[in-house]
C-alpha cells in the first residue's frame, strides 16, 4: 500500500507534529519546520490524485474494515476485520466486538492480564538498565506511553511424535609403549526410538505479529510452565483491552509446530547417546502422528519504536 512519510530534510529522521508548538519536529537533530517549509520540501506529497493502486487499496480498506457505534456515546468506530476488542476514541470506553469472536473464532481459553501498566513499565525500565547501548529516546516517558496491552490469538498444539535417531559412537583409547603409540577404537551402532508427547506448543495466529518475537516471550506461564493460569473464555476478560482474532488458521501454523516438535524430539533422543569419545548421527526423523488443537487468547504488551528509518518492536508477556 502506498504511504506518505515526512522525513527530516537535514538528517532523514522521522518528523512528528507538535500540537504544543504547531510545528513539525525532528527528535534526532532537533530541527523544526513549519507547514509552508514542508510543502516546499515535499511537493510530491501534496494534492496527488489517486493512482490505480491507491484506488484498489481504498476498495480493500472498505472490504476489510467495519463501522460500529459506541454504546456509550454513539460515536462511530472504525475497526479492522481482525479486531475483536478496542476503545472508543471519544469517550475512551471499552468496546467488545462480540461477533468477531463467535463460531470458529471463539477461543476456548484465555490467560487474563495480571500485571498493571505501572508494573509493566517498571519491568521494562529494569530490562533497559541491562542494555547499555539503547538510544535514550527508546526509554523516555513519551515512548513508554506507547506500550499497549493486547490479547493476541494463539494456537496451542498437543502432538504425539514417532521419533528415530541412528548414529555411530566411538570410544577411542591411545597409549604409548616404548617408541610405539597405539590407538584402540571401539565402534558402536546406536539406535534410539520413542513415541513422545508434547503438550500446548504455542504459535501465534496473527499475520501482523513477528513469529520470532512471539517465540521469544514464551512461556506464558511461570513454573511449572503448564499454563495453569488458563481460564475458560469469557468476553468480560476483554473489557478495557485490545484484542485480535486469528487470521492464520491452524493448518497454516502446522509446519511451525511440526518443526519445533520434531527438533525437540530429535534433541531429546540425541541427549541419551552419551559416553562416547565421538558421536556421528547418520540419520534422524520425527513424524507427527496425532495433533489436537486449542485456540486461545494470550496477554501481550507491545511497543513499537522508530529509529533512523527502521521500526523495532518490544514485547512482554
QUIWOGI-V489010 format. One record per backbone hydrogen bond with DSSP energy under -1.0 kcal/mol. CO is the residue of the C=O (numbers start at 1). NH is the residue of the N-H. If there is no record, write none. Layout:
CO;NH / CO;NH
This chain:
6;15 / 8;12 / 13;8 / 16;25 / 18;22 / 23;18 / 24;33 / 25;16 / 26;30 / 31;26 / 33;24 / 34;38 / 35;39 / 36;40 / 37;41 / 38;42 / 42;45 / 43;46 / 51;55 / 52;56 / 53;57 / 54;58 / 55;59 / 56;60 / 57;61 / 58;62 / 59;63 / 60;64 / 64;81 / 66;79 / 68;77 / 70;74 / 75;70 / 77;68 / 79;66 / 80;83 / 82;245 / 84;97 / 85;243 / 86;95 / 88;92 / 93;88 / 95;86 / 96;98 / 97;100 / 98;101 / 102;105 / 103;106 / 108;233 / 109;297 / 110;231 / 116;120 / 117;121 / 118;122 / 119;123 / 120;124 / 121;125 / 122;126 / 123;127 / 124;128 / 125;129 / 127;130 / 128;131 / 131;134 / 135;138 / 136;139 / 140;144 / 141;145 / 143;146 / 144;147 / 148;302 / 149;242 / 150;300 / 151;244 / 152;298 / 153;205 / 154;296 / 155;203 / 156;294 / 157;201 / 158;292 / 159;198 / 160;289 / 160;290 / 161;196 / 162;287 / 163;194 / 164;285 / 165;192 / 166;282 / 166;283 / 167;190 / 168;280 / 169;188 / 170;277 / 170;278 / 171;186 / 173;184 / 175;182 / 177;180 / 180;177 / 182;175 / 184;173 / 186;171 / 188;169 / 190;167 / 192;165 / 194;163 / 196;161 / 198;159 / 201;157 / 203;155 / 205;247 / 205;248 / 210;214 / 211;215 / 212;216 / 215;218 / 222;225 / 227;230 / 231;110 / 234;237 / 235;238 / 238;241 / 242;151 / 243;84 / 243;85 / 249;253 / 250;254 / 253;256 / 253;257 / 254;258 / 255;259 / 256;260 / 257;261 / 258;262 / 259;263 / 260;264 / 261;265 / 262;266 / 263;267 / 264;268 / 265;269 / 266;270 / 267;271 / 269;272 / 270;273 / 272;274 / 278;170 / 280;168 / 283;166 / 285;164 / 287;162 / 290;160 / 292;158 / 294;156 / 295;108 / 296;154 / 297;111 / 298;152 / 300;150 / 301;316 / 302;148 / 303;314 / 305;312 / 307;310 / 310;307 / 312;305 / 314;303 / 316;301
